[in-house]
Amino acid sequence: MKNKFINIDETLDDLQLNNIFIIQKKDAFRFGVDAVLLANFVKDKRNAKVIDLCTGTGIIPFILSQKTKVSDITGIEIQEEMVDMASRSVLFNRLEGKIRFINHDLRDIKFVKGLEKVDIVTVNPPYKLKGSGIINSNDKNAIARHEICCTLEDVVKASKVLLTHNGKFYMIHRPDRLVDIMCIMRKYKIEPKFITMIYPNVKKAPNMVLVEGQNNGGKFLRWGEPIYIHSLDGSYTDQIEKIYGRN
């Protein structure tokens, strides 16, 4: 059965979550702890509809399908190869009635406006500002990490179009972009409501930030308990073990 779904340059990886597996390239961008943190950050409600932007191979939709009570999840991704892998993962896991993937550019607002509005938008976008840093020679990795195919503003603009009146927006990004994140969210009337900082360990500065916003929400911001990825001995903290469902 495995050989029917995966190609020679791919792996079939166990998410250790209700026997769900995901197909990924051996030598291209692979999901990390940031995607798992984002999926865990979502406050779902029964029968909610979700769109995951910049979905890649679909890690966030697959986790949400198992850890929440949402009814319908759509992933949107510009890279056709990623969507092909994600769609085969749907078939492998027999989740055709719950998850689907669309190969399209989220900057195409006419297309975005044609989609049904949803209760929740999630996004783990490219973190690195366009024109900054060294661009990876592997285009697939560069697109995943740098604002080549979409910017932070593109992501928020598309989310605004997609969300119902009080719909929720969930994103993971870098703390150095926090001012940009707040300003752009306010520009599109997605009010920042809850922020959680992610630290590599207790002795290092935060390197990721989780942001929850509400479409047309009131101006009130809360801060969540910090999340620490590693203990000083290099092992995962109890917080992370709990998120991964291992304690």
C-alpha positions as CSV (number, residue, x, y, z in Angstrom):
1,M,0.0,0.0,0.0
2,K,2.9,2.4,0.9
3,N,4.5,2.1,-2.6
4,K,1.1,3.0,-4.2
5,F,1.2,6.5,-2.6
6,I,4.8,7.6,-2.4
7,N,7.6,8.2,-4.9
8,I,11.2,7.1,-4.6
9,D,12.4,10.6,-3.5
10,E,9.8,10.9,-0.7
11,T,9.2,9.6,2.8
12,L,6.0,8.6,4.6
13,D,6.3,10.0,8.1
14,D,4.3,8.9,11.1
15,L,2.8,11.9,13.0
16,Q,2.3,9.7,16.0
17,L,-1.2,11.0,16.1
18,N,-4.0,8.5,15.6
19,N,-2.0,6.6,13.1
20,I,-1.8,9.5,10.6
21,F,1.0,9.7,8.1
22,I,2.3,12.5,5.9
23,I,4.2,12.4,2.6
24,Q,7.3,14.7,2.4
25,K,10.3,15.1,0.1
26,K,13.6,13.7,1.4
27,D,15.6,16.7,0.3
28,A,13.1,19.6,0.4
29,F,11.4,21.7,3.1
30,R,10.0,19.5,5.8
31,F,7.7,20.6,8.6
32,G,9.1,21.5,12.0
33,V,8.0,22.3,15.5
34,D,6.6,25.6,14.4
35,A,3.8,23.9,12.5
36,V,3.0,21.7,15.5
37,L,2.9,24.7,17.8
38,L,0.6,26.6,15.5
39,A,-1.9,23.7,15.2
40,N,-1.9,23.3,19.0
41,F,-2.5,27.1,19.4
42,V,-5.8,27.0,17.5
43,K,-8.9,27.3,19.7
44,D,-11.4,25.4,17.7
45,K,-15.1,25.1,17.9
46,R,-17.3,22.2,16.8
47,N,-18.0,22.1,13.1
48,A,-15.9,25.1,12.3
49,K,-14.6,25.5,8.8
50,V,-10.8,26.2,8.4
51,I,-8.5,27.4,5.7
52,D,-4.7,26.9,6.1
53,L,-2.7,29.3,4.0
54,C,0.8,28.4,2.8
55,T,-0.1,24.9,3.8
56,G,3.0,23.1,2.3
57,T,2.5,19.4,2.5
58,G,-0.5,19.9,4.8
59,I,0.9,19.3,8.3
60,I,-1.4,21.8,10.0
61,P,-4.6,20.4,8.4
62,F,-3.7,16.9,9.3
63,I,-3.0,17.8,13.0
64,L,-6.2,19.8,13.2
65,S,-8.2,17.0,11.7
66,Q,-7.2,14.8,14.7
67,K,-6.9,17.2,17.6
68,T,-9.9,19.4,17.1
69,K,-13.6,19.2,16.3
70,V,-13.5,21.3,13.1
71,S,-15.6,19.8,10.3
72,D,-13.9,21.0,7.1
73,I,-10.3,22.0,6.4
74,T,-8.9,23.4,3.1
75,G,-5.1,24.0,2.5
76,I,-4.0,26.5,-0.1
77,E,-0.5,26.2,-1.5
78,I,1.2,27.8,-4.5
79,Q,3.7,24.9,-5.1
80,E,2.0,22.2,-7.2
81,E,4.4,19.5,-6.0
82,M,3.5,20.2,-2.4
83,V,-0.2,20.0,-3.1
84,D,0.3,16.7,-4.9
85,M,2.0,15.2,-1.9
86,A,-0.6,16.6,0.5
87,S,-3.5,15.3,-1.6
88,R,-1.9,11.8,-1.7
89,S,-1.6,12.0,2.1
90,V,-5.3,12.6,2.3
91,L,-5.9,9.5,0.2
92,F,-3.5,7.4,2.3
93,N,-5.1,8.5,5.5
94,R,-8.7,8.2,4.1
95,L,-9.6,11.7,5.0
96,E,-11.2,12.7,1.8
97,G,-14.4,13.9,3.5
98,K,-12.6,16.3,5.9
99,I,-9.4,17.7,4.2
100,R,-8.8,19.0,0.7
101,F,-5.9,21.0,-0.9
102,I,-5.9,23.7,-3.6
103,N,-3.0,24.7,-5.8
104,H,-3.4,28.4,-6.1
105,D,-1.7,31.8,-5.4
106,L,-3.3,33.5,-2.3
107,R,-2.4,36.8,-3.9
108,D,-5.2,36.2,-6.4
109,I,-7.9,38.1,-4.5
110,K,-10.5,37.3,-7.2
111,F,-9.9,33.6,-6.5
112,V,-9.9,34.1,-2.7
113,K,-13.2,36.0,-2.9
114,G,-14.7,33.1,-4.7
115,L,-14.1,30.8,-1.7
116,E,-16.6,30.2,1.0
117,K,-15.9,32.2,4.1
118,V,-14.5,30.3,7.1
119,D,-14.5,30.5,10.9
120,I,-10.7,30.0,11.2
121,V,-7.6,30.9,9.1
122,T,-4.3,29.4,10.0
123,V,-0.9,30.3,8.4
124,N,2.7,29.5,8.9
125,P,4.1,31.9,6.3
126,P,7.6,32.5,5.0
127,Y,9.4,34.3,7.8
128,K,12.2,36.1,6.1
129,L,11.6,39.6,4.7
130,K,11.9,39.8,0.9
131,G,15.4,40.8,-0.1
132,S,17.0,39.9,3.3
133,G,19.4,37.1,4.0
134,I,21.0,34.5,1.7
135,I,18.4,32.8,-0.6
136,N,18.6,29.0,-0.6
137,S,19.7,27.6,-4.0
138,N,16.9,25.1,-3.7
139,D,13.8,27.1,-4.9
140,K,11.4,25.0,-2.9
141,N,13.2,25.8,0.3
142,A,13.5,29.4,-0.6
143,I,9.8,29.8,-1.3
144,A,9.0,28.2,2.1
145,R,11.4,30.5,4.0
146,H,11.5,33.8,2.2
147,E,8.8,36.3,1.1
148,I,9.2,35.3,-2.6
149,C,5.7,34.2,-3.5
150,C,3.8,36.1,-0.8
151,T,4.5,38.7,1.9
152,L,3.1,39.1,5.4
153,E,0.7,41.7,4.1
154,D,-0.5,39.3,1.3
155,V,-1.3,36.7,3.9
156,V,-3.2,39.1,6.2
157,K,-5.1,40.6,3.2
158,A,-6.2,37.2,2.0
159,S,-7.2,36.2,5.6
160,K,-9.4,39.3,5.8
161,V,-11.3,38.3,2.7
162,L,-11.7,34.7,3.9
163,L,-12.9,35.2,7.5
164,T,-16.4,35.5,8.7
165,H,-17.3,38.6,10.7
166,N,-15.8,37.5,14.0
167,G,-13.6,34.7,12.6
168,K,-10.3,33.9,14.1
169,F,-6.8,34.3,12.6
170,Y,-3.9,32.2,13.9
171,M,-0.3,32.7,12.8
172,I,3.3,31.8,13.8
173,H,6.1,34.1,12.9
174,R,9.3,35.7,14.1
175,P,9.4,38.2,17.0
176,D,11.5,40.6,15.0
177,R,8.5,41.0,12.7
178,L,6.1,41.7,15.6
179,V,5.7,45.4,14.9
180,D,4.9,44.6,11.2
181,I,2.5,41.9,12.2
182,M,0.5,44.2,14.6
183,C,0.4,47.1,12.1
184,I,-0.7,45.1,9.2
185,M,-3.3,43.2,11.2
186,R,-4.8,46.5,12.4
187,K,-4.7,47.8,8.8
188,Y,-7.0,45.0,7.7
189,K,-9.1,45.2,10.9
190,I,-8.0,41.8,12.2
191,E,-7.4,42.8,15.8
192,P,-4.5,41.1,17.7
193,K,-6.1,39.4,20.7
194,F,-3.6,36.9,22.1
195,I,0.2,36.5,21.8
196,T,2.5,33.7,23.1
197,M,6.3,33.9,22.8
198,I,8.3,30.7,22.0
199,Y,11.8,30.4,23.4
200,P,14.5,27.8,22.5
201,N,15.3,27.5,26.2
202,V,15.1,29.7,29.4
203,K,18.5,31.3,28.6
204,K,17.8,32.4,25.1
205,A,15.6,35.1,23.5
206,P,12.4,34.1,21.9
207,N,12.7,33.0,18.3
208,M,9.0,32.4,17.4
209,V,5.7,34.1,18.2
210,L,2.2,32.8,18.1
211,V,-0.5,35.4,17.3
212,E,-4.3,35.1,17.5
213,G,-6.4,37.8,15.9
214,Q,-10.2,38.3,15.5
215,N,-11.8,39.8,12.4
216,N,-13.4,43.1,13.4
217,G,-12.6,42.4,17.1
218,G,-12.3,44.9,19.9
219,K,-9.0,46.4,21.1
220,F,-7.9,44.1,23.9
221,L,-4.6,42.2,23.9
222,R,-3.6,39.4,26.2
223,W,-0.3,37.6,26.6
224,G,0.0,33.8,27.1
225,E,2.4,31.8,29.2
226,P,5.8,31.5,27.4
227,I,6.6,28.2,25.8
228,Y,10.1,26.8,26.1
229,I,11.2,24.2,23.5
230,H,14.2,22.7,25.2
231,S,15.5,22.2,28.7
232,L,19.1,23.2,29.4
233,D,20.2,19.6,28.9
234,G,18.8,19.7,25.3
235,S,15.8,17.5,25.9
236,Y,12.2,18.6,25.1
237,T,10.4,20.4,28.0
238,D,7.3,19.0,29.5
239,Q,5.4,21.7,27.7
240,I,6.5,20.3,24.3
241,E,6.1,16.7,25.3
242,K,2.5,17.5,26.2
243,I,1.9,19.3,22.9
244,Y,3.2,16.2,21.1
245,G,1.0,14.0,23.2
246,R,3.8,12.1,24.9
247,N,2.9,12.8,28.5
